[in-house]
Structures are given as C-alpha cells and as structure tokens.
C-alpha cells in the first residue's frame, strides 16, 4: 500500500504506509487460501537502523498509528497517521506528516485512496482517486493532484491484493513471487514491479528473538508467520547493464491473518526499522 517518491524522506513516509498496512484483500481464490484478515490497530516506532552511502542520514525517528478493519464481503478499510523526522546533519532536518485512508473491495475489483502529505512547512500534496477493474483492464480516475483518467493492465494488483497473494504463495511453499502493484502513490500514476522472497514458516509456538505486543497477544500466539522481503522497482525506469536497482526493499514478518511485525526498509543509503510498540485486536463482523 503506497510507495515511494524520488525524495528519500517522502519515500520513507509513503512506503511505510505499505509496510504498516498489513491488511490486504484479493481475488476469491486467494481469500479461500489464506482465510480472513484480522481487524486491528498497531503502533510502530520508527528509528534509524543503518546509514551508508553518499546521502547518509544521521538520525531518523517517528511513529505510525495504523487501523485496519473490514471483511471479504464488505471490503477492507485502512487508516493511518505517520509523523517522521529525518536528520541529515548540519542542522538539516525534514519533518513529514502523512495521513492516508483507503478502501479496497474484497474481490480486488475496486480501490479508493486519499493521501495527504506535508513536508516541513510546505503546503499539503493531496492525492485522491479511485481505480476499478473492468474486464481485462483497470481504469483509474484521479481527482487530485489533477483530474485525469487512464487505464492500466488488468494483471496489476492493488496493495491489499498484493499481501493476499504473498500469503497464498507462502502457504503453497513458494519462495519467490513477482507482482506488479498500483497503490495511488507519487502523483497517482506510479506503477511498481515487485519481487517477493518468502522464507521458511515460523510456527506460532516458536519464541521471537525480539518479542513485541503481537507475539504475546493471545489471538496471535498460534498464528504462523513468514519472513518476507519485497523489492520495489520503478516499472518505467530503464535497467542498467541488464539489471535494475530497486527503489527500496521492505522486509517484515507476515502473519497468516495479515498482521505485519519487525518492519525494515532498506533505501540503499540508509535503513529504517519499524518496531511494533502497541497492538490491539478490534471487533469485526463476519460475513453472513
């Protein structure tokens, strides 16, 4: 759910929306394969894990508050607020504030999104639109930043659908999955190719090396999870020497009910971690 822009600090804001947004929907076959997602609220604490390269970051901190609810019959809603601060040294600090809401149809037929980002004292940069799957294509209608309508290939998946596919692949014992994703990020027109690498399943009764509220929650204790790394590539960028460098790579442990923990974002020049600081299960209405 939601992906990066060229500016590193703005990229951090938008891509953590994808990382924290761990409730995702998909086609009915995948819904049957992975079961229902858990309605929940999670708080993630952001910090600098590693800095390297020419555009090194001295420090990073922030928080994400994420709410996810819904079902395959009524669709899935996600809301989150992220405030983050990047310190690049010599008194240069970038403060970003992101508010985002989205709704995705349980069968992956429709996706509505609103993203509002503020950087330091600049005006907000809103993105508002809807994407609908019609036949063998997807029609996107943007209200902001500019009114525009365009079509995408029907094989592209929405962000909720993306995670559902990853869970289904993990359950089937697959270690690699390629998907093309649209989430409305950037100016609402960006599409990303993704490569997911899925590790061996972690049984619910195996103790976590770094426990957090999800690993100690009674609802989660029996849940299987998988270590996953997803690399995101700009679909429109040209590869150099036959290889394309990912815009960023995102690692996390993904539970079979759609909850994510132990987030790590690698931007080549710096790496950010997102540790779960709070986790609450929310009431949800089962499909009739």
C-alpha positions, 0 to 999 in steps of 0.5 A: 500500500503506497510507495515511494517518491524520488525524495528519500524522506517522502519515500520513507513516509509513503512506503511505510504506509505499505509496510504498516498496512498489513491488511490486504484483500484479493481475488476469491481464490486467494481469500479461500487460501489464506482465510480472513484478515484480522481487524486491528490497530498497531503502533510502530516506532520508527528509528534509524537502523543503518546509514551508508552511502553518499546521502547518509542520514544521521538520525531518523525517528517517528511513529505510525498509528495504523487501523485496519478493519473490514471483511471479504464481503464488505471490503477492507478499510485502512487508516493511518497517521505517520509523523517522521523526522529525518536528520541529515546533519548540519542542522538539516532536518525534514519533518513529514506528516502523512495521513492516508485512508483507503478502501479496497473491495474484497474481490480486488475489483475496486480501490479508493485512496486519499493521501495527504502529505506535508513536508516541513512547512510546505503546503499539503500534496493531496492525492485522491482517486479511485481505480476499478477493474473492468474486464481485462483492464483497470481504469483509474480516475484521479481527482487530485493532484489533477483530474485525469483518467487512464487505464492500466493492465488488468494483471496489476494488483492493488496493495491489499491484493498484493499481501493476499497473494504473498500469503497464498504463495507462502502457504503453497511453499513458494519462495519467490513471487513477482507482482506488479502493484498500483497503490495511488502513490507519487502523483497517482500514476506510479506503477511498481514491479515487485519481487517477493522472497518468502522464507521458511514458516515460523510456527506460532509456538516458536519464541521471537528473538525480539518479542513485541505486543503481537507475539504475546497477544493471545489471538496471535500466539498460534498464528504462523508467520513468514519472513518476507522481503519485497523489492520495489522497482520503478516499472518505467525506469530503464535497467542498467547493464541488464539489471535494475536497482530497486527503489527500496526493499521492505522486509517484515514478518507476515502473519497468516491473518495479515498482521505485519511485525519487525518492519525494515526498509532498506533505501540503499543509503540508509535503513529504517526499522519499524518496531511494533510498540502497541497492538490491539485486536478490534471487533469485526463482523463476519460475513453472513 
